[in-house]
């Protein structure tokens, strides 16, 4: 596997085609020299992958009759097709080729790599010259088409660096983008450093070769199921290391592509390729619409110039020149410990620049400068996240979080702390035996002090890193009307300003992760939690849990109301009040399942032997919402044993199993006595499917314990159910019994997968 193998593979086919072409031409053509066989595209570049098509163009000068050419082509191609060789071929004259290249950019791009194999070499030379000339003269029309095609591919295939199962050829930052950059360079509109692509192209091509394998499958998508095998063949430690290197390669391509388009736009506006420069700070100039370092500036005497250049570029919305980054790397001067305040200020300015920060940060990272300044960055650089909720590698996710945090700096009193915590909140990831939040706190303390923060500020940043998941976890899994929940958060955070910082960090982290992990509903829950905690911190006593029971006696054993949801425009809110009895929650959960009412969230509480439930549900498409009377009747039948609920739910679960799904972790059930609730908390986390709450509550009821309340959440494709249980005397379970219950529930859920 490698460039030599691809070249040898191309040469082998060249020889075979050359002999066959010559024999067929002599047999069927009056003038064999009137035709020319050429290779285009990847075959033209001599980069033939095991599963690639042979892209050939047969040129003729118009001397032979159409019948003679058809006979020649058939005799030439059929032996190859009979052997299963995949060929993409065209037959044209020089003028036809020139005409179609002007109207079809794909043909024009392929001709830029045209290579002679056999026949009339002058015909090849003429067509090759035409292709280059047409590309040069028509670049003002071709380049916008090329950019549009690149954007369309990105929309379809995504970004190679951040995908769990990327397409090595078509995704952004892949092999087709490398060819596009070559084409841009051949247009002559700007100079492109193609040497920077060599390492990336070699890796992506080698991985593609292994993926194609001996079976010569022309599939370029690197599936999860293939990654371990390919990592082993290519002598990587594991699939994560392989995917990290692929991300690194793709980001190098993507960075150069972005910079190239910026230079093209600048050239159109007359800003690029001009020698005039503008002084914008000590040692810094704007040249060709990029921030760079003044010629002959003494970098070694100014170790802070790197961050000053980066901050200036980001704040002005300009790229940081590649030459400046190379110069900084070649003349690297370590920063003192702690960093001077001016350097810390520049770091904060860089982070706070929002979207324009990413391009500048990427430029520094491409030359290895970030890990030289911040060694802790090395471990998470290009580190993949095998989690369907995440869109990005760890380092890119932290940059995206910082971008979101930059939009929230006016909501807090210490934006510098927010921005730095956002940039480094996942710095502890990638250490399998350590909790990433706790280890992140350990790493953050010396790092923050080295950056120049005071001890007090350092403690706050470290706390934010340790607790960056706290608000989301509590808001979606605990009872926000319980004073103990609020006190739990307050004890951990302790300070109103710090809580506001954590709130902004939670929003930034959630938004950067994506819609699957952060929704309007979740944002509202987190905001509600923060407001309640701030009120308590301000001296406002939290209200007790609301009674929720209407005044007077129940008019019936079960009362149901159905209304349009205030939280979801497509949903319903179903309120149920009933006399408590064994199996009530399980029965209601089961009725929701068989009625095809998908539970998005729910809250239940039992007080004075009266159960109150509020369900936020979304009906399946084309599902008729049951009436109040029908719901009451269904619940009563289940409670009386007249309805075989278990078999109906099992049928729905089996129907769900009929559809293929993505790999997901097994269910996790946790038991704990905390939050001073005087109850045992059973927390269930698993991939969502029908009947989860029914299975959980049924198992708990049969264990001989009482369910006092429950909080149910569905976040994207994940279910988070929290149940507060006690023994029949109203006391928490012993640790041993609680763990036994958790194991029982977990086993039941696993058997139903």
C-alpha positions in Angstrom: 0.0 0.0 0.0 1.4 3.4 -0.9 2.2 5.7 -3.8 4.5 3.1 -5.4 1.8 0.4 -5.4 -0.7 2.8 -6.9 1.8 3.7 -9.6 2.7 0.1 -10.2 -1.1 -0.7 -10.5 -1.5 2.1 -13.0 1.6 1.0 -15.0 0.3 -2.6 -15.1 -2.9 -1.5 -16.7 -1.1 0.9 -19.0 0.9 -2.0 -20.4 -2.1 -4.3 -20.8 -4.2 -1.6 -22.4 -1.4 -0.5 -24.7 -1.0 -4.0 -26.2 -4.7 -4.5 -26.6 -5.2 -1.1 -28.1 -2.5 -1.7 -30.6 -3.8 -5.1 -31.7 -7.4 -3.8 -32.0 -6.3 -0.7 -33.9 -4.3 -2.7 -36.4 -7.2 -5.1 -36.9 -10.1 -2.7 -37.3 -8.8 0.7 -38.4 -7.6 1.8 -41.8 -5.3 4.3 -40.2 -4.3 3.1 -36.7 -2.5 6.3 -35.9 -5.7 8.3 -36.2 -6.6 7.3 -32.6 -5.1 7.9 -29.2 -5.7 6.2 -25.8 -5.4 8.4 -22.7 -6.1 8.1 -19.0 -7.9 10.9 -17.1 -8.9 11.5 -13.4 -7.2 9.4 -10.8 -5.9 6.9 -13.4 -4.5 9.8 -15.3 -2.6 10.9 -12.2 -1.3 7.3 -11.9 -3.0 6.9 -8.5 -5.2 3.9 -9.2 -6.8 2.4 -6.1 -7.7 -1.3 -6.0 -11.4 -0.7 -6.5 -11.2 2.4 -8.8 -12.6 2.5 -12.3 -10.3 2.8 -15.3 -11.2 6.3 -16.5 -10.1 6.4 -20.2 -10.7 8.9 -23.1 -10.3 7.6 -26.7 -9.4 10.5 -29.0 -9.7 10.3 -32.8 -9.0 12.8 -35.6 -12.2 12.1 -37.6 -10.4 10.1 -40.3 -12.1 6.8 -39.6 -15.8 6.0 -40.2 -18.1 5.8 -37.3 -18.6 2.0 -38.0 -14.9 1.3 -37.9 -14.5 3.2 -34.6 -17.4 1.3 -33.1 -15.9 -2.0 -34.2 -12.6 -1.0 -32.7 -14.1 0.1 -29.4 -16.1 -3.1 -29.0 -13.2 -5.3 -29.7 -11.1 -3.2 -27.3 -13.5 -3.0 -24.4 -15.4 -6.4 -24.3 -12.4 -8.5 -23.3 -11.9 -6.1 -20.3 -15.5 -6.1 -19.4 -15.6 -9.9 -19.6 -12.8 -10.0 -16.9 -14.9 -7.8 -14.6 -12.7 -4.7 -15.1 -14.7 -1.6 -14.4 -14.1 1.0 -17.1 -15.5 4.6 -17.5 -14.8 5.5 -21.2 -15.5 8.3 -23.7 -14.8 8.6 -27.4 -14.4 12.1 -28.8 -12.6 14.2 -31.3 -10.4 17.1 -30.2 -13.0 19.7 -31.0 -15.8 17.7 -29.2 -13.5 17.4 -26.2 -12.8 21.1 -26.2 -16.5 21.9 -26.5 -17.8 19.6 -23.7 -15.0 20.7 -21.4 -16.2 24.3 -21.6 -19.8 23.3 -20.6 -19.1 20.5 -18.1 -16.7 21.3 -15.2 -16.4 17.6 -14.3 -15.0 16.9 -17.8 -12.7 19.9 -17.6 -11.3 18.8 -14.2 -10.7 15.3 -15.5 -8.8 16.6 -18.5 -6.3 18.5 -16.3 -4.8 15.1 -15.4 -4.9 13.6 -18.9 -2.0 11.2 -19.6 -0.9 9.5 -22.8 -1.0 5.7 -23.0 -1.0 4.7 -26.6 -1.6 5.8 -30.2 -1.2 9.3 -31.6 0.8 11.2 -29.0 0.3 14.6 -30.9 -3.4 14.2 -30.5 -2.9 13.8 -26.7 -0.6 16.8 -26.5 -3.1 19.0 -28.4 -6.0 18.0 -26.1 -3.9 18.5 -23.0 -2.9 22.0 -24.1 -6.5 22.8 -24.9 -7.6 21.7 -21.4 -5.0 23.9 -19.6 -5.7 26.9 -21.9 -9.5 26.5 -21.4 -9.1 26.2 -17.6 -6.9 29.3 -17.5 -9.2 31.4 -19.7 -12.4 30.2 -18.2 -11.4 30.3 -14.6 -13.7 33.2 -13.7 -16.6 30.9 -14.7 -15.2 27.6 -13.6 -14.1 28.5 -10.1 -17.6 29.5 -8.9 -18.9 26.2 -10.3 -16.1 24.3 -8.5 -16.8 26.0 -5.2 -20.5 25.3 -5.6 -19.8 21.6 -6.3 -17.5 21.5 -3.2 -20.3 23.0 -1.0 -22.8 20.6 -2.4 -20.6 17.6 -1.6 -20.1 18.9 1.9 -23.8 19.2 2.4 -24.2 15.6 1.3 -21.2 13.9 2.8 -20.3 16.1 5.8 -16.8 16.9 7.2 -14.3 14.1 7.0 -12.5 15.2 10.2 -15.6 14.9 12.4 -17.6 12.0 11.1 -17.8 8.6 12.8 -18.1 6.9 9.4 -16.5 9.3 6.8 -16.3 9.0 3.1 -12.6 9.3 2.4 -13.1 10.6 -1.1 -16.2 12.8 -1.1 -16.4 14.3 2.4 -15.0 17.8 3.0 -11.3 17.5 3.5 -11.1 14.3 1.5 -9.3 13.2 -1.6 -11.7 15.0 -4.0 -11.0 18.3 -2.2 -7.2 17.7 -2.7 -7.8 17.3 -6.4 -9.9 20.5 -6.4 -7.1 22.4 -4.7 -4.7 21.1 -7.5 -7.2 22.4 -10.1 -7.3 25.8 -8.4 -3.5 26.0 -8.5 -3.5 25.1 -12.2 -5.9 28.0 -12.8 -3.1 30.4 -11.9 -5.4 32.7 -9.9 -3.4 32.3 -6.7 -0.4 30.3 -5.6 -1.2 27.2 -3.5 1.4 25.3 -1.4 0.6 21.8 -2.8 3.5 20.3 -0.7 1.4 20.9 2.4 -1.1 18.3 1.0 1.4 15.5 0.4 1.2 13.9 3.9 -2.6 14.1 4.1 -3.0 12.7 0.6 -0.7 9.8 1.3 -2.5 8.8 4.5 -6.0 9.1 3.0 -5.0 7.2 -0.1 -3.4 4.4 1.9 -6.4 4.0 4.1 -8.6 3.9 1.0 -6.4 1.2 -0.6 -6.7 -1.0 2.5 -10.5 -0.3 2.6 -10.8 -1.5 -1.0 -8.7 -4.5 -0.2 -8.1 -7.6 -2.3 -11.8 -7.8 -3.2 -11.4 -4.5 -5.0 -14.6 -3.1 -3.6 -15.1 0.5 -4.8 -16.5 1.7 -1.5 -14.9 4.8 0.1 -16.9 5.1 3.3 -15.0 4.0 6.3 -17.6 2.2 8.4 -17.2 1.6 12.2 -17.0 -2.1 11.6 -14.0 -1.7 9.3 -11.9 0.7 11.5 -10.4 -1.9 13.9 -9.3 -4.1 11.0 -7.8 -1.3 9.0 -6.0 0.1 12.1 -4.4 -3.3 12.7 -3.3 -3.7 9.0 -1.8 -0.2 9.0 0.0 -0.8 12.4 -2.0 1.8 14.3 -2.4 1.2 18.0 -6.2 1.1 17.7 -9.1 2.6 15.7 -9.0 5.8 17.7 -5.4 6.5 16.7 -6.3 5.8 13.1 -9.3 8.1 13.1 -7.3 10.8 14.9 -4.7 10.7 12.1 -7.5 10.8 9.5 -9.0 13.8 11.2 -5.6 15.5 11.3 -5.1 14.9 7.6 -8.6 16.1 6.7 -8.2 19.3 8.7 -5.0 20.1 7.0 -6.8 19.8 3.6 -9.7 21.8 4.9 -7.5 24.6 6.3 -5.7 25.0 3.0 -8.9 25.0 1.1 -10.4 27.7 3.3 -7.3 29.8 3.0 -7.2 29.3 -0.8 -10.8 30.5 -1.2 -10.0 33.5 1.0 -7.1 34.4 -1.3 -9.2 34.0 -4.4 -11.8 36.4 -2.9 -9.1 38.8 -1.9 -7.6 38.7 -5.4 -11.0 39.5 -7.0 -11.2 42.6 -4.7 -7.6 43.6 -5.6 -6.4 43.0 -2.1 -4.1 40.0 -2.8 -0.7 39.9 -4.5 0.0 43.5 -3.6 3.2 44.5 -1.9 1.6 47.3 0.1 1.3 46.5 3.8 -0.4 48.1 6.7 1.1 48.4 10.2 -1.4 47.2 12.8 0.6 46.7 15.9 4.1 45.9 17.3 5.7 43.6 14.8 2.4 43.0 12.9 1.2 44.0 9.5 -1.7 43.2 7.1 -0.3 42.0 3.8 -2.5 40.5 1.1 -5.4 40.7 3.4 -3.7 38.4 5.9 -2.1 39.2 9.3 1.6 38.4 9.3 4.8 39.4 11.0 7.0 42.2 9.8 10.0 41.3 7.8 13.2 41.1 9.9 11.2 41.4 13.1 13.1 39.9 16.1 10.7 37.2 17.2 13.0 35.7 19.8 12.9 38.9 21.9 9.1 39.0 21.8 7.6 35.6 22.9 4.1 37.0 23.1 3.9 37.9 19.4 2.3 34.7 18.5 -0.8 35.2 20.6 -0.8 38.9 19.7 -0.8 38.1 16.0 -3.6 35.5 16.5 -5.8 37.8 18.6 -5.3 40.6 16.1 -6.2 38.4 13.2 -9.2 36.9 14.8 -10.6 40.2 16.1 -10.2 41.7 12.6 -11.8 38.7 10.9 -8.7 38.0 8.9 -6.6 34.8 8.4 -3.3 34.4 10.1 -0.8 33.9 7.3 0.8 30.5 6.9 4.2 32.1 6.6 3.7 33.8 10.0 2.9 30.5 11.6 5.9 28.7 10.0 8.1 31.6 11.2 6.7 31.3 14.8 7.3 27.5 14.8 10.8 27.8 13.4 11.8 30.5 15.9 9.7 29.3 18.8 10.4 31.0 22.1 8.7 29.5 25.2 6.6 31.8 27.3 7.5 32.5 30.9 5.7 30.8 33.7 3.2 32.4 34.6 2.4 34.0 31.3 2.5 37.9 31.2 -0.9 39.5 31.6 -0.7 40.9 28.1 -0.4 37.3 26.7 -3.3 36.1 28.7 -5.3 39.1 27.5 -4.4 38.1 23.9 -5.5 34.5 24.5 -8.9 35.7 25.9 -9.3 38.1 22.9 -8.5 35.3 20.6 -11.1 33.0 22.2 -13.7 35.8 22.4 -13.5 36.5 18.7 -16.3 34.0 17.9 -16.3 32.2 14.6 -13.3 33.9 13.2 -11.3 32.4 16.0 -11.5 28.9 14.6 -9.6 29.7 11.4 -6.8 31.4 13.3 -6.6 28.7 16.0 -6.5 26.1 13.2 -3.6 27.9 11.6 -1.6 27.8 14.8 -2.5 24.2 15.4 -1.5 23.1 11.9 2.1 24.2 12.7 2.0 22.6 16.2 2.2 25.9 18.0 -0.8 25.3 20.3 0.7 22.2 21.9 4.0 23.9 22.2 2.3 26.7 24.3 -0.1 24.4 26.0 1.3 20.8 26.2 -2.0 19.5 27.6 -3.5 20.1 24.2 -1.5 17.3 22.6 -3.5 14.5 24.1 -6.9 15.8 22.9 -5.7 17.0 19.5 -7.7 15.3 16.8 -9.1 12.9 19.4 -12.3 11.3 18.1 -15.4 10.9 20.2 -17.3 7.6 19.6 -20.5 9.1 20.8 -23.5 9.7 18.5 -24.4 12.9 20.3 -21.1 14.6 19.3 -20.4 16.0 15.9 -16.7 16.9 16.4 -13.4 15.6 17.6 -12.6 16.7 21.2 -10.4 19.6 20.3 -12.8 21.0 17.7 -15.7 20.5 20.1 -13.9 22.7 22.7 -13.3 25.4 20.0 -17.0 25.3 19.1 -17.9 25.6 22.7 -15.7 28.7 23.0 -17.4 30.2 20.0 -20.8 29.8 21.7 -19.4 31.2 24.9 -18.1 34.3 23.1 -21.8 35.1 22.3 -22.6 35.0 26.1 -19.8 37.1 27.5 -22.2 40.0 28.3 -24.3 37.7 30.5 -21.5 37.2 33.1 -19.2 39.4 35.1 -16.1 37.4 34.3 -16.1 36.7 30.6 -12.4 35.8 30.7 -13.1 32.9 33.1 -16.1 31.8 31.0 -14.0 31.8 27.7 -11.1 29.9 29.2 -13.3 27.3 30.9 -15.2 26.8 27.6 -12.0 26.3 25.7 -10.6 23.7 28.1 -13.8 22.1 29.6 -13.1 18.7 28.1 -9.3 18.7 28.6 -9.5 15.6 30.7 -11.0 13.4 27.9 -9.2 10.5 26.4 -7.9 8.9 29.6 -10.0 5.7 29.9 -9.4 5.1 33.6 -10.3 8.6 34.6 -13.5 10.5 34.8 -12.9 13.3 32.3 -14.5 16.0 34.5 -12.5 15.2 37.6 -9.3 14.7 35.8 -10.0 17.9 33.8 -10.1 19.7 37.1 -6.6 18.3 38.0 -5.2 19.4 34.7 -6.8 22.8 34.8 -5.4 24.0 38.1 -1.7 24.1 37.0 -2.7 25.2 33.5 -4.8 28.1 34.7 -2.0 29.3 37.0 0.5 29.0 34.2 -1.8 31.1 32.0 -1.5 33.8 34.6 -4.7 33.5 36.6 -4.8 34.2 40.3 -5.3 31.3 42.7 -8.9 32.4 43.3 -9.6 32.5 39.6 -7.8 29.2 39.1 -10.1 27.5 41.6 -13.2 28.9 39.9 -12.0 27.8 36.4 -11.2 24.3 37.7 -14.6 24.1 39.4 -16.3 25.0 36.2 -14.4 22.3 34.3 -15.3 19.7 37.0 -18.9 20.6 37.1 -19.6 21.5 33.5 -22.2 18.7 33.2 -23.8 19.3 36.6 -26.7 21.6 35.6 -27.8 19.5 32.6 -27.7 16.3 34.6 -29.6 17.7 37.6 -32.2 19.6 35.5 -33.2 16.6 33.4 -33.0 13.9 36.1 -34.0 15.5 39.4 -37.1 17.1 40.8 -36.6 20.9 40.5 -39.4 21.5 43.0 -37.5 19.7 45.7 -35.5 22.1 48.0 -33.0 19.3 48.4 -32.2 19.4 44.7 -31.5 23.2 44.9 -29.4 22.8 48.0 -27.4 20.1 46.3 -26.4 22.4 43.4 -25.8 25.3 45.8 -23.5 23.3 48.0 -21.4 22.4 44.9 -21.2 25.8 43.4 -21.7 28.2 46.3 -21.5 31.5 44.6 -24.2 33.3 42.4 -21.6 34.7 39.9 -20.0 31.3 39.6 -23.4 29.7 39.0 -24.1 32.2 36.2 -20.8 31.3 34.7 -21.6 27.6 34.9 -25.0 28.3 33.3 -23.4 30.0 30.3 -20.8 27.2 30.0 -23.6 24.6 30.1 -25.4 26.4 27.3 -22.2 26.8 25.2 -21.3 23.1 25.7 -24.8 21.9 24.8 -25.2 24.0 21.7 -21.7 23.0 20.5 -22.6 19.3 21.0 -25.7 19.5 18.8 -29.5 19.3 18.8 -29.4 15.7 19.9 -27.9 16.8 23.2 -29.4 20.3 23.6 -32.9 21.3 22.9 -35.2 24.2 23.8 -36.8 22.0 26.3 -33.5 21.1 28.0 -32.4 24.8 27.9 -35.6 25.8 29.7 -35.1 23.2 32.4 -31.5 24.3 33.0 -32.6 28.0 33.1 -35.4 27.1 35.5 -32.9 25.3 37.8 -30.5 28.2 37.8 -33.2 30.8 38.6 -34.4 28.7 41.5 -30.9 28.3 42.9 -30.2 32.0 42.5 -33.4 32.9 44.4 -32.3 30.7 47.3 -28.8 32.2 47.2 -30.5 35.7 47.4 -32.3 34.6 50.6 -35.6 33.6 49.0 -36.7 30.4 50.8 -37.5 27.7 48.3 -41.2 26.7 48.3 -42.0 23.3 49.4 -43.0 20.8 46.8 -46.5 21.7 45.6 -49.3 19.6 46.8 -50.6 19.2 43.3 -53.8 17.7 44.6 -57.0 19.6 43.9 -59.0 20.7 46.9 -61.9 18.5 47.9 -62.4 14.8 47.2 -61.7 13.1 43.9 -64.9 12.8 41.9 -63.6 9.5 40.5 -60.9 6.9 41.1 -59.0 8.2 38.1 -59.3 11.7 36.7 -57.6 12.5 33.3 -57.3 15.8 31.4 -55.7 16.3 28.0 -54.4 19.6 26.7 -52.1 21.0 24.1 -48.5 21.0 25.4 -47.0 24.4 26.4 -43.6 22.9 25.8 -43.9 21.3 22.4 -46.1 22.5 19.5 -46.6 18.9 18.3 -47.2 17.4 21.7 -49.9 17.0 24.4 -49.9 17.3 28.2 -51.8 14.6 29.9 -52.6 15.1 33.6 -53.7 12.1 35.7 -54.9 12.2 39.3 -55.7 8.8 40.9 -55.8 7.0 44.2 -52.5 5.4 44.7 -52.3 1.6 44.3 -49.6 -0.9 43.5 -48.7 -0.9 39.9 -50.4 2.4 39.0 -47.4 4.1 37.4 -46.5 0.9 35.5 -50.1 0.7 34.2 -50.2 4.3 33.0 -46.8 4.0 31.4 -47.9 0.9 29.6 -51.1 2.5 28.4 -49.1 5.4 26.9 -46.9 2.8 25.1 -49.8 0.8 23.5 -51.6 4.0 22.7 -48.5 5.1 20.7 -48.1 8.2 22.8 -44.3 8.7 22.9 -43.3 10.1 26.3 -40.9 13.1 26.0 -41.0 13.9 29.7 -43.0 13.1 32.8 -43.2 14.0 36.5 -45.1 12.0 39.1 -45.6 12.4 42.8 -47.6 10.6 45.5 -48.9 12.5 48.5 -51.4 11.3 51.1 -52.2 8.2 49.0 -53.1 10.4 46.0 -50.9 10.1 42.9 -50.5 13.1 40.5 -48.9 12.6 37.1 -48.1 15.1 34.3 -47.0 13.5 31.0 -45.6 15.4 28.0 -46.2 13.1 25.0 -46.0 13.2 21.2 -48.4 10.9 19.3 -47.0 8.7 16.5 -47.7 9.9 13.0 -51.2 9.1 11.9 -52.1 8.0 15.5 -55.6 8.9 16.7 -55.3 10.4 20.2 -57.4 8.5 22.6 -60.2 10.3 24.4 -60.2 10.9 28.1 -62.8 8.2 28.5 -60.8 5.7 26.6 -57.6 6.4 28.6 -59.5 6.0 31.9 -61.0 2.7 30.6 -57.6 1.4 29.5 -55.9 2.2 32.8 -58.8 0.6 34.8 -58.6 -2.6 32.7 -54.9 -2.9 33.2 -55.2 -2.4 37.0 -58.0 -4.9 37.2 -56.1 -7.5 35.2 -58.6 -7.5 32.3 -56.0 -6.4 29.8 -52.9 -8.3 28.8 -50.7 -5.3 28.7 -47.4 -7.2 28.8 -48.0 -9.1 25.6 -49.1 -5.9 23.7 -46.0 -4.1 24.8 -43.8 -7.0 23.9 -45.4 -7.0 20.4 -44.5 -3.3 20.0 -41.0 -3.9 21.2 -40.6 -6.7 18.7 -41.9 -4.4 15.9 -39.3 -1.9 17.0 -36.5 -4.6 16.7 -37.4 -5.2 13.1 -35.6 -2.1 12.0 -31.8 -1.9 11.9 -30.3 0.6 14.4 -27.0 2.1 15.3 -24.6 0.5 17.8 -25.4 1.7 21.3 -24.0 1.1 24.8 -25.9 -1.3 27.1 -28.4 0.1 29.6 -27.0 1.6 32.8 -29.0 1.6 36.1 -27.6 3.4 39.1 -28.8 3.3 42.7 -28.0 6.0 45.2 -29.2 7.6 48.4 -28.5 11.3 48.1 -29.9 14.8 47.9 -31.4 14.3 51.4 -34.6 13.1 49.7 -35.2 10.4 52.3 -35.6 8.0 49.4 -33.4 5.8 47.2 -32.9 7.1 43.7 -32.9 4.6 40.8 -31.6 6.2 37.7 -31.9 4.5 34.3 -29.9 5.6 31.2 -30.3 3.8 27.9 -31.1 4.2 24.2 -34.8 5.0 23.8 -37.2 2.4 22.7 -40.9 1.6 23.4 -41.9 0.4 26.9 -38.8 1.4 28.9 -40.7 3.1 31.8 -43.2 0.2 31.8 -40.5 -2.4 32.2 -38.7 -0.4 34.9 -41.7 0.5 37.0 -43.1 -3.1 36.7 -39.8 -4.5 37.9 -39.6 -2.1 40.8 -43.2 -2.7 41.9 -42.6 -6.5 42.0 -39.5 -5.9 44.1 -41.7 -4.9 47.0 -40.9 -1.2 47.2 -42.9 2.0 46.8 -42.4 4.5 44.0 -42.9 7.9 45.6 -42.1 10.0 42.5 -40.5 9.9 39.1 -38.9 12.2 36.5 -38.8 10.9 33.0 -36.8 12.6 30.1 -36.1 11.7 26.5 -33.1 13.6 25.2 -32.6 13.0 21.5 -32.4 9.2 21.2 -31.5 8.7 24.8 -33.8 8.0 27.7 -33.1 9.2 31.3 -35.5 8.0 33.9 -35.2 8.8 37.6 -37.4 7.2 40.2 -37.5 7.9 44.0 -38.4 4.7 45.9 -38.8 3.7 49.5 -39.7 0.6 51.4 -43.3 0.3 52.6 -42.3 2.1 55.9 -41.3 5.1 53.9 -37.5 4.7 54.4 -34.7 4.6 51.9 -33.5 1.1 50.9 -30.3 -0.3 52.4 -27.2 0.0 50.1 -27.3 -3.7 49.4 -31.0 -3.9 48.6 -30.7 -0.8 46.4 -27.9 -2.3 44.4 -29.8 -5.5 44.1 -32.8 -3.6 42.7 -30.6 -1.7 40.2 -29.1 -5.0 39.0 -32.5 -6.6 38.6 -33.8 -3.6 36.6 -30.7 -3.5 34.4 -30.9 -7.3 33.6 -34.6 -6.9 32.6 -33.8 -4.0 30.3 -30.9 -6.0 28.7 -33.0 -9.0 28.0 -35.5 -6.8 26.2 -32.9 -5.2 23.8 
